[in-house]
Amino acid sequence: MLNLAQRDLVRATAPVLKQHGVALTTHFYARMFQYNPELKQIFNEGNQQSGAQQQAAGHGGGCLRRAY
């Protein structure tokens, strides 16, 4: 369970993630694979190329809805 301070942090950052989540995750995956190319083998390359992975992660997989 989250304590009160953690909940407040989630509530404060959730709107930013909701608005910019896809851009953040697109940058995250590009940087992760640039510096750790060995990780590419554990992710679906098709999902990476199509943007499906970034979309799913960027929208929080429903986590943002549960944060409130």
PDB file with one MODEL, atoms N, CA, C and O in Angstrom:
MODEL        1
ATOM      1  N   MET A   1       0.836  -1.183   0.000  1.00  0.00           N
ATOM      2  CA  MET A   1       0.000   0.000   0.000  1.00  0.00           C
ATOM      3  C   MET A   1       0.880   1.245   0.000  1.00  0.00           C
ATOM      4  O   MET A   1       1.979   1.254   0.554  1.00  0.00           O
ATOM      5  N   LEU A   2       0.376   2.273  -0.624  1.00  0.00           N
ATOM      6  CA  LEU A   2       1.080   3.547  -0.655  1.00  0.00           C
ATOM      7  C   LEU A   2       0.763   4.354   0.599  1.00  0.00           C
ATOM      8  O   LEU A   2      -0.365   4.347   1.091  1.00  0.00           O
ATOM      9  N   ASN A   3       1.773   5.045   1.102  1.00  0.00           N
ATOM     10  CA  ASN A   3       1.496   5.934   2.219  1.00  0.00           C
ATOM     11  C   ASN A   3       0.941   7.246   1.660  1.00  0.00           C
ATOM     12  O   ASN A   3       0.862   7.418   0.444  1.00  0.00           O
ATOM     13  N   LEU A   4       0.563   8.155   2.530  1.00  0.00           N
ATOM     14  CA  LEU A   4      -0.074   9.399   2.105  1.00  0.00           C
ATOM     15  C   LEU A   4       0.836  10.237   1.209  1.00  0.00           C
ATOM     16  O   LEU A   4       0.376  10.792   0.211  1.00  0.00           O
ATOM     17  N   ALA A   5       2.108  10.335   1.549  1.00  0.00           N
ATOM     18  CA  ALA A   5       3.044  11.113   0.738  1.00  0.00           C
ATOM     19  C   ALA A   5       3.185  10.508  -0.658  1.00  0.00           C
ATOM     20  O   ALA A   5       3.249  11.239  -1.647  1.00  0.00           O
ATOM     21  N   GLN A   6       3.235   9.190  -0.743  1.00  0.00           N
ATOM     22  CA  GLN A   6       3.354   8.523  -2.038  1.00  0.00           C
ATOM     23  C   GLN A   6       2.092   8.739  -2.871  1.00  0.00           C
ATOM     24  O   GLN A   6       2.175   8.965  -4.078  1.00  0.00           O
ATOM     25  N   ARG A   7       0.951   8.672  -2.244  1.00  0.00           N
ATOM     26  CA  ARG A   7      -0.309   8.918  -2.955  1.00  0.00           C
ATOM     27  C   ARG A   7      -0.350  10.338  -3.496  1.00  0.00           C
ATOM     28  O   ARG A   7      -0.768  10.564  -4.632  1.00  0.00           O
ATOM     29  N   ASP A   8       0.085  11.293  -2.683  1.00  0.00           N
ATOM     30  CA  ASP A   8       0.113  12.682  -3.130  1.00  0.00           C
ATOM     31  C   ASP A   8       1.041  12.850  -4.329  1.00  0.00           C
ATOM     32  O   ASP A   8       0.725  13.585  -5.264  1.00  0.00           O
ATOM     33  N   LEU A   9       2.172  12.175  -4.299  1.00  0.00           N
ATOM     34  CA  LEU A   9       3.119  12.236  -5.412  1.00  0.00           C
ATOM     35  C   LEU A   9       2.499  11.662  -6.681  1.00  0.00           C
ATOM     36  O   LEU A   9       2.629  12.250  -7.755  1.00  0.00           O
ATOM     37  N   VAL A  10       1.838  10.535  -6.568  1.00  0.00           N
ATOM     38  CA  VAL A  10       1.175   9.926  -7.725  1.00  0.00           C
ATOM     39  C   VAL A  10       0.107  10.862  -8.264  1.00  0.00           C
ATOM     40  O   VAL A  10       0.012  11.070  -9.473  1.00  0.00           O
ATOM     41  N   ARG A  11      -0.689  11.423  -7.380  1.00  0.00           N
ATOM     42  CA  ARG A  11      -1.751  12.340  -7.817  1.00  0.00           C
ATOM     43  C   ARG A  11      -1.173  13.581  -8.504  1.00  0.00           C
ATOM     44  O   ARG A  11      -1.755  14.095  -9.459  1.00  0.00           O
ATOM     45  N   ALA A  12      -0.038  14.051  -8.018  1.00  0.00           N
ATOM     46  CA  ALA A  12       0.574  15.245  -8.601  1.00  0.00           C
ATOM     47  C   ALA A  12       1.202  14.968  -9.965  1.00  0.00           C
ATOM     48  O   ALA A  12       1.203  15.844 -10.830  1.00  0.00           O
ATOM     49  N   THR A  13       1.730  13.776 -10.167  1.00  0.00           N
ATOM     50  CA  THR A  13       2.417  13.464 -11.421  1.00  0.00           C
ATOM     51  C   THR A  13       1.522  12.783 -12.448  1.00  0.00           C
ATOM     52  O   THR A  13       1.846  12.788 -13.635  1.00  0.00           O
ATOM     53  N   ALA A  14       0.423  12.207 -12.031  1.00  0.00           N
ATOM     54  CA  ALA A  14      -0.450  11.481 -12.955  1.00  0.00           C
ATOM     55  C   ALA A  14      -0.929  12.336 -14.127  1.00  0.00           C
ATOM     56  O   ALA A  14      -0.939  11.840 -15.254  1.00  0.00           O
ATOM     57  N   PRO A  15      -1.324  13.591 -13.922  1.00  0.00           N
ATOM     58  CA  PRO A  15      -1.759  14.395 -15.081  1.00  0.00           C
ATOM     59  C   PRO A  15      -0.651  14.614 -16.115  1.00  0.00           C
ATOM     60  O   PRO A  15      -0.914  14.629 -17.317  1.00  0.00           O
ATOM     61  N   VAL A  16       0.577  14.780 -15.648  1.00  0.00           N
ATOM     62  CA  VAL A  16       1.704  14.961 -16.575  1.00  0.00           C
ATOM     63  C   VAL A  16       1.925  13.677 -17.354  1.00  0.00           C
ATOM     64  O   VAL A  16       2.130  13.710 -18.567  1.00  0.00           O
ATOM     65  N   LEU A  17       1.883  12.560 -16.669  1.00  0.00           N
ATOM     66  CA  LEU A  17       2.060  11.276 -17.347  1.00  0.00           C
ATOM     67  C   LEU A  17       0.929  11.008 -18.326  1.00  0.00           C
ATOM     68  O   LEU A  17       1.151  10.476 -19.414  1.00  0.00           O
ATOM     69  N   LYS A  18      -0.268  11.376 -17.940  1.00  0.00           N
ATOM     70  CA  LYS A  18      -1.408  11.174 -18.831  1.00  0.00           C
ATOM     71  C   LYS A  18      -1.231  11.987 -20.109  1.00  0.00           C
ATOM     72  O   LYS A  18      -1.518  11.497 -21.201  1.00  0.00           O
ATOM     73  N   GLN A  19      -0.762  13.222 -19.980  1.00  0.00           N
ATOM     74  CA  GLN A  19      -0.608  14.089 -21.147  1.00  0.00           C
ATOM     75  C   GLN A  19       0.621  13.740 -21.979  1.00  0.00           C
ATOM     76  O   GLN A  19       0.569  13.800 -23.207  1.00  0.00           O
ATOM     77  N   HIS A  20       1.728  13.374 -21.327  1.00  0.00           N
ATOM     78  CA  HIS A  20       2.996  13.189 -22.038  1.00  0.00           C
ATOM     79  C   HIS A  20       3.546  11.764 -21.958  1.00  0.00           C
ATOM     80  O   HIS A  20       4.701  11.530 -22.313  1.00  0.00           O
ATOM     81  N   GLY A  21       2.748  10.828 -21.504  1.00  0.00           N
ATOM     82  CA  GLY A  21       3.228   9.474 -21.272  1.00  0.00           C
ATOM     83  C   GLY A  21       3.832   8.793 -22.484  1.00  0.00           C
ATOM     84  O   GLY A  21       4.872   8.143 -22.374  1.00  0.00           O
ATOM     85  N   VAL A  22       3.198   8.931 -23.639  1.00  0.00           N
ATOM     86  CA  VAL A  22       3.710   8.261 -24.839  1.00  0.00           C
ATOM     87  C   VAL A  22       5.055   8.855 -25.248  1.00  0.00           C
ATOM     88  O   VAL A  22       5.966   8.120 -25.630  1.00  0.00           O
ATOM     89  N   ALA A  23       5.187  10.174 -25.170  1.00  0.00           N
ATOM     90  CA  ALA A  23       6.475  10.810 -25.503  1.00  0.00           C
ATOM     91  C   ALA A  23       7.558  10.349 -24.532  1.00  0.00           C
ATOM     92  O   ALA A  23       8.686  10.074 -24.938  1.00  0.00           O
ATOM     93  N   LEU A  24       7.214  10.267 -23.256  1.00  0.00           N
ATOM     94  CA  LEU A  24       8.186   9.826 -22.252  1.00  0.00           C
ATOM     95  C   LEU A  24       8.618   8.385 -22.483  1.00  0.00           C
ATOM     96  O   LEU A  24       9.808   8.074 -22.425  1.00  0.00           O
ATOM     97  N   THR A  25       7.659   7.508 -22.743  1.00  0.00           N
ATOM     98  CA  THR A  25       8.029   6.102 -22.934  1.00  0.00           C
ATOM     99  C   THR A  25       8.752   5.879 -24.251  1.00  0.00           C
ATOM    100  O   THR A  25       9.614   5.004 -24.340  1.00  0.00           O
ATOM    101  N   THR A  26       8.418   6.655 -25.276  1.00  0.00           N
ATOM    102  CA  THR A  26       9.144   6.552 -26.546  1.00  0.00           C
ATOM    103  C   THR A  26      10.607   6.913 -26.326  1.00  0.00           C
ATOM    104  O   THR A  26      11.500   6.219 -26.812  1.00  0.00           O
ATOM    105  N   HIS A  27      10.854   7.986 -25.603  1.00  0.00           N
ATOM    106  CA  HIS A  27      12.225   8.389 -25.273  1.00  0.00           C
ATOM    107  C   HIS A  27      12.897   7.329 -24.398  1.00  0.00           C
ATOM    108  O   HIS A  27      14.056   6.976 -24.617  1.00  0.00           O
ATOM    109  N   PHE A  28      12.165   6.833 -23.416  1.00  0.00           N
ATOM    110  CA  PHE A  28      12.708   5.825 -22.498  1.00  0.00           C
ATOM    111  C   PHE A  28      13.188   4.584 -23.251  1.00  0.00           C
ATOM    112  O   PHE A  28      14.316   4.133 -23.057  1.00  0.00           O
ATOM    113  N   TYR A  29      12.325   4.034 -24.113  1.00  0.00           N
ATOM    114  CA  TYR A  29      12.709   2.813 -24.836  1.00  0.00           C
ATOM    115  C   TYR A  29      13.866   3.062 -25.804  1.00  0.00           C
ATOM    116  O   TYR A  29      14.763   2.228 -25.923  1.00  0.00           O
ATOM    117  N   ALA A  30      13.852   4.201 -26.495  1.00  0.00           N
ATOM    118  CA  ALA A  30      14.953   4.504 -27.417  1.00  0.00           C
ATOM    119  C   ALA A  30      16.275   4.576 -26.654  1.00  0.00           C
ATOM    120  O   ALA A  30      17.282   4.025 -27.098  1.00  0.00           O
ATOM    121  N   ARG A  31      16.267   5.246 -25.523  1.00  0.00           N
ATOM    122  CA  ARG A  31      17.489   5.378 -24.722  1.00  0.00           C
ATOM    123  C   ARG A  31      17.905   4.029 -24.115  1.00  0.00           C
ATOM    124  O   ARG A  31      19.085   3.679 -24.102  1.00  0.00           O
ATOM    125  N   MET A  32      16.923   3.292 -23.620  1.00  0.00           N
ATOM    126  CA  MET A  32      17.229   1.997 -23.020  1.00  0.00           C
ATOM    127  C   MET A  32      17.888   1.065 -24.039  1.00  0.00           C
ATOM    128  O   MET A  32      18.882   0.408 -23.734  1.00  0.00           O
ATOM    129  N   PHE A  33      17.332   1.014 -25.244  1.00  0.00           N
ATOM    130  CA  PHE A  33      17.888   0.119 -26.255  1.00  0.00           C
ATOM    131  C   PHE A  33      19.209   0.642 -26.818  1.00  0.00           C
ATOM    132  O   PHE A  33      20.052  -0.147 -27.244  1.00  0.00           O
ATOM    133  N   GLN A  34      19.395   1.947 -26.824  1.00  0.00           N
ATOM    134  CA  GLN A  34      20.667   2.506 -27.277  1.00  0.00           C
ATOM    135  C   GLN A  34      21.801   2.084 -26.352  1.00  0.00           C
ATOM    136  O   GLN A  34      22.877   1.697 -26.808  1.00  0.00           O
ATOM    137  N   TYR A  35      21.553   2.161 -25.063  1.00  0.00           N
ATOM    138  CA  TYR A  35      22.598   1.861 -24.084  1.00  0.00           C
ATOM    139  C   TYR A  35      22.604   0.412 -23.602  1.00  0.00           C
ATOM    140  O   TYR A  35      23.569  -0.037 -22.983  1.00  0.00           O
ATOM    141  N   ASN A  36      21.528  -0.314 -23.886  1.00  0.00           N
ATOM    142  CA  ASN A  36      21.420  -1.721 -23.471  1.00  0.00           C
ATOM    143  C   ASN A  36      20.810  -2.548 -24.598  1.00  0.00           C
ATOM    144  O   ASN A  36      19.722  -3.100 -24.427  1.00  0.00           O
ATOM    145  N   PRO A  37      21.481  -2.649 -25.745  1.00  0.00           N
ATOM    146  CA  PRO A  37      20.898  -3.344 -26.892  1.00  0.00           C
ATOM    147  C   PRO A  37      20.562  -4.807 -26.608  1.00  0.00           C
ATOM    148  O   PRO A  37      19.707  -5.386 -27.278  1.00  0.00           O
ATOM    149  N   GLU A  38      21.216  -5.398 -25.634  1.00  0.00           N
ATOM    150  CA  GLU A  38      20.918  -6.796 -25.296  1.00  0.00           C
ATOM    151  C   GLU A  38      19.487  -6.966 -24.791  1.00  0.00           C
ATOM    152  O   GLU A  38      18.960  -8.079 -24.811  1.00  0.00           O
ATOM    153  N   LEU A  39      18.853  -5.895 -24.344  1.00  0.00           N
ATOM    154  CA  LEU A  39      17.478  -5.985 -23.844  1.00  0.00           C
ATOM    155  C   LEU A  39      16.456  -6.111 -24.971  1.00  0.00           C
ATOM    156  O   LEU A  39      15.314  -6.504 -24.732  1.00  0.00           O
ATOM    157  N   LYS A  40      16.856  -5.782 -26.187  1.00  0.00           N
ATOM    158  CA  LYS A  40      15.925  -5.881 -27.316  1.00  0.00           C
ATOM    159  C   LYS A  40      15.358  -7.284 -27.462  1.00  0.00           C
ATOM    160  O   LYS A  40      14.218  -7.456 -27.894  1.00  0.00           O
ATOM    161  N   GLN A  41      16.148  -8.281 -27.103  1.00  0.00           N
ATOM    162  CA  GLN A  41      15.703  -9.665 -27.299  1.00  0.00           C
ATOM    163  C   GLN A  41      14.575 -10.062 -26.342  1.00  0.00           C
ATOM    164  O   GLN A  41      13.901 -11.064 -26.583  1.00  0.00           O
ATOM    165  N   ILE A  42      14.358  -9.314 -25.280  1.00  0.00           N
ATOM    166  CA  ILE A  42      13.282  -9.692 -24.356  1.00  0.00           C
ATOM    167  C   ILE A  42      12.000  -8.905 -24.608  1.00  0.00           C
ATOM    168  O   ILE A  42      10.997  -9.118 -23.926  1.00  0.00           O
ATOM    169  N   PHE A  43      12.026  -7.993 -25.588  1.00  0.00           N
ATOM    170  CA  PHE A  43      10.844  -7.228 -25.970  1.00  0.00           C
ATOM    171  C   PHE A  43      10.431  -7.624 -27.373  1.00  0.00           C
ATOM    172  O   PHE A  43      11.275  -7.989 -28.192  1.00  0.00           O
ATOM    173  N   ASN A  44       9.161  -7.555 -27.651  1.00  0.00           N
ATOM    174  CA  ASN A  44       8.632  -7.877 -28.964  1.00  0.00           C
ATOM    175  C   ASN A  44       9.035  -6.772 -29.938  1.00  0.00           C
ATOM    176  O   ASN A  44       8.589  -5.632 -29.812  1.00  0.00           O
ATOM    177  N   GLU A  45       9.872  -7.113 -30.899  1.00  0.00           N
ATOM    178  CA  GLU A  45      10.385  -6.126 -31.863  1.00  0.00           C
ATOM    179  C   GLU A  45       9.256  -5.508 -32.683  1.00  0.00           C
ATOM    180  O   GLU A  45       9.288  -4.315 -32.987  1.00  0.00           O
ATOM    181  N   GLY A  46       8.273  -6.305 -33.034  1.00  0.00           N
ATOM    182  CA  GLY A  46       7.127  -5.778 -33.791  1.00  0.00           C
ATOM    183  C   GLY A  46       6.386  -4.712 -33.010  1.00  0.00           C
ATOM    184  O   GLY A  46       5.978  -3.694 -33.570  1.00  0.00           O
ATOM    185  N   ASN A  47       6.209  -4.944 -31.704  1.00  0.00           N
ATOM    186  CA  ASN A  47       5.543  -3.947 -30.867  1.00  0.00           C
ATOM    187  C   ASN A  47       6.382  -2.683 -30.726  1.00  0.00           C
ATOM    188  O   ASN A  47       5.846  -1.579 -30.626  1.00  0.00           O
ATOM    189  N   GLN A  48       7.695  -2.852 -30.718  1.00  0.00           N
ATOM    190  CA  GLN A  48       8.570  -1.685 -30.644  1.00  0.00           C
ATOM    191  C   GLN A  48       8.483  -0.871 -31.934  1.00  0.00           C
ATOM    192  O   GLN A  48       8.379   0.355 -31.893  1.00  0.00           O
ATOM    193  N   GLN A  49       8.526  -1.545 -33.064  1.00  0.00           N
ATOM    194  CA  GLN A  49       8.494  -0.856 -34.353  1.00  0.00           C
ATOM    195  C   GLN A  49       7.153  -0.164 -34.594  1.00  0.00           C
ATOM    196  O   GLN A  49       7.108   0.939 -35.140  1.00  0.00           O
ATOM    197  N   SER A  50       6.064  -0.812 -34.188  1.00  0.00           N
ATOM    198  CA  SER A  50       4.735  -0.243 -34.423  1.00  0.00           C
ATOM    199  C   SER A  50       4.365   0.821 -33.392  1.00  0.00           C
ATOM    200  O   SER A  50       3.430   1.595 -33.597  1.00  0.00           O
ATOM    201  N   GLY A  51       5.111   0.852 -32.274  1.00  0.00           N
ATOM    202  CA  GLY A  51       4.797   1.794 -31.214  1.00  0.00           C
ATOM    203  C   GLY A  51       3.810   1.250 -30.198  1.00  0.00           C
ATOM    204  O   GLY A  51       3.429   1.954 -29.262  1.00  0.00           O
ATOM    205  N   ALA A  52       3.389  -0.009 -30.376  1.00  0.00           N
ATOM    206  CA  ALA A  52       2.406  -0.587 -29.456  1.00  0.00           C
ATOM    207  C   ALA A  52       2.927  -0.646 -28.021  1.00  0.00           C
ATOM    208  O   ALA A  52       2.179  -0.387 -27.079  1.00  0.00           O
ATOM    209  N   GLN A  53       4.198  -0.984 -27.853  1.00  0.00           N
ATOM    210  CA  GLN A  53       4.774  -1.053 -26.509  1.00  0.00           C
ATOM    211  C   GLN A  53       4.781   0.324 -25.853  1.00  0.00           C
ATOM    212  O   GLN A  53       4.410   0.462 -24.687  1.00  0.00           O
ATOM    213  N   GLN A  54       5.198   1.331 -26.595  1.00  0.00           N
ATOM    214  CA  GLN A  54       5.256   2.684 -26.061  1.00  0.00           C
ATOM    215  C   GLN A  54       3.868   3.205 -25.731  1.00  0.00           C
ATOM    216  O   GLN A  54       3.670   3.881 -24.721  1.00  0.00           O
ATOM    217  N   GLN A  55       2.908   2.884 -26.591  1.00  0.00           N
ATOM    218  CA  GLN A  55       1.524   3.310 -26.349  1.00  0.00           C
ATOM    219  C   GLN A  55       0.990   2.692 -25.066  1.00  0.00           C
ATOM    220  O   GLN A  55       0.401   3.381 -24.233  1.00  0.00           O
ATOM    221  N   ALA A  56       1.202   1.384 -24.911  1.00  0.00           N
ATOM    222  CA  ALA A  56       0.692   0.696 -23.722  1.00  0.00           C
ATOM    223  C   ALA A  56       1.354   1.236 -22.465  1.00  0.00           C
ATOM    224  O   ALA A  56       0.678   1.505 -21.472  1.00  0.00           O
ATOM    225  N   ALA A  57       2.664   1.395 -22.501  1.00  0.00           N
ATOM    226  CA  ALA A  57       3.375   1.893 -21.328  1.00  0.00           C
ATOM    227  C   ALA A  57       3.055   3.361 -21.089  1.00  0.00           C
ATOM    228  O   ALA A  57       2.941   3.794 -19.942  1.00  0.00           O
ATOM    229  N   GLY A  58       2.912   4.119 -22.151  1.00  0.00           N
ATOM    230  CA  GLY A  58       2.644   5.543 -22.029  1.00  0.00           C
ATOM    231  C   GLY A  58       1.281   5.865 -21.478  1.00  0.00           C
ATOM    232  O   GLY A  58       1.069   6.929 -20.896  1.00  0.00           O
ATOM    233  N   HIS A  59       0.358   4.949 -21.659  1.00  0.00           N
ATOM    234  CA  HIS A  59      -0.982   5.148 -21.117  1.00  0.00           C
ATOM    235  C   HIS A  59      -1.130   4.466 -19.765  1.00  0.00           C
ATOM    236  O   HIS A  59      -2.229   4.416 -19.212  1.00  0.00           O
ATOM    237  N   GLY A  60      -0.057   3.953 -19.242  1.00  0.00           N
ATOM    238  CA  GLY A  60      -0.056   3.401 -17.896  1.00  0.00           C
ATOM    239  C   GLY A  60      -0.780   2.081 -17.743  1.00  0.00           C
ATOM    240  O   GLY A  60      -0.952   1.601 -16.623  1.00  0.00           O
ATOM    241  N   GLY A  61      -1.204   1.491 -18.828  1.00  0.00           N
ATOM    242  CA  GLY A  61      -1.888   0.203 -18.721  1.00  0.00           C
ATOM    243  C   GLY A  61      -3.058   0.240 -17.753  1.00  0.00           C
ATOM    244  O   GLY A  61      -3.392  -0.780 -17.151  1.00  0.00           O
ATOM    245  N   GLY A  62      -3.684   1.394 -17.594  1.00  0.00           N
ATOM    246  CA  GLY A  62      -4.806   1.532 -16.678  1.00  0.00           C
ATOM    247  C   GLY A  62      -4.394   1.953 -15.285  1.00  0.00           C
ATOM    248  O   GLY A  62      -5.251   2.230 -14.446  1.00  0.00           O
ATOM    249  N   CYS A  63      -3.099   2.006 -15.021  1.00  0.00           N
ATOM    250  CA  CYS A  63      -2.627   2.355 -13.680  1.00  0.00           C
ATOM    251  C   CYS A  63      -3.035   3.760 -13.275  1.00  0.00           C
ATOM    252  O   CYS A  63      -3.337   4.006 -12.107  1.00  0.00           O
ATOM    253  N   LEU A  64      -3.048   4.679 -14.221  1.00  0.00           N
ATOM    254  CA  LEU A  64      -3.392   6.050 -13.866  1.00  0.00           C
ATOM    255  C   LEU A  64      -4.827   6.155 -13.385  1.00  0.00           C
ATOM    256  O   LEU A  64      -5.129   6.942 -12.487  1.00  0.00           O
ATOM    257  N   ARG A  65      -5.709   5.371 -13.973  1.00  0.00           N
ATOM    258  CA  ARG A  65      -7.092   5.411 -13.538  1.00  0.00           C
ATOM    259  C   ARG A  65      -7.231   4.913 -12.109  1.00  0.00           C
ATOM    260  O   ARG A  65      -8.073   5.408 -11.359  1.00  0.00           O
ATOM    261  N   ARG A  66      -6.413   3.940 -11.724  1.00  0.00           N
ATOM    262  CA  ARG A  66      -6.487   3.403 -10.367  1.00  0.00           C
ATOM    263  C   ARG A  66      -5.775   4.292  -9.355  1.00  0.00           C
ATOM    264  O   ARG A  66      -5.969   4.133  -8.150  1.00  0.00           O
ATOM    265  N   ALA A  67      -4.954   5.224  -9.829  1.00  0.00           N
ATOM    266  CA  ALA A  67      -4.190   6.061  -8.920  1.00  0.00           C
ATOM    267  C   ALA A  67      -5.051   7.084  -8.198  1.00  0.00           C
ATOM    268  O   ALA A  67      -4.669   7.594  -7.145  1.00  0.00           O
ATOM    269  N   TYR A  68      -6.194   7.376  -8.756  1.00  0.00           N
ATOM    270  CA  TYR A  68      -7.037   8.401  -8.146  1.00  0.00           C
ATOM    271  C   TYR A  68      -7.972   7.783  -7.166  1.00  0.00           C
ATOM    272  O   TYR A  68      -8.768   8.487  -6.544  1.00  0.00           O
TER     273      TYR A  68
ENDMDL
END
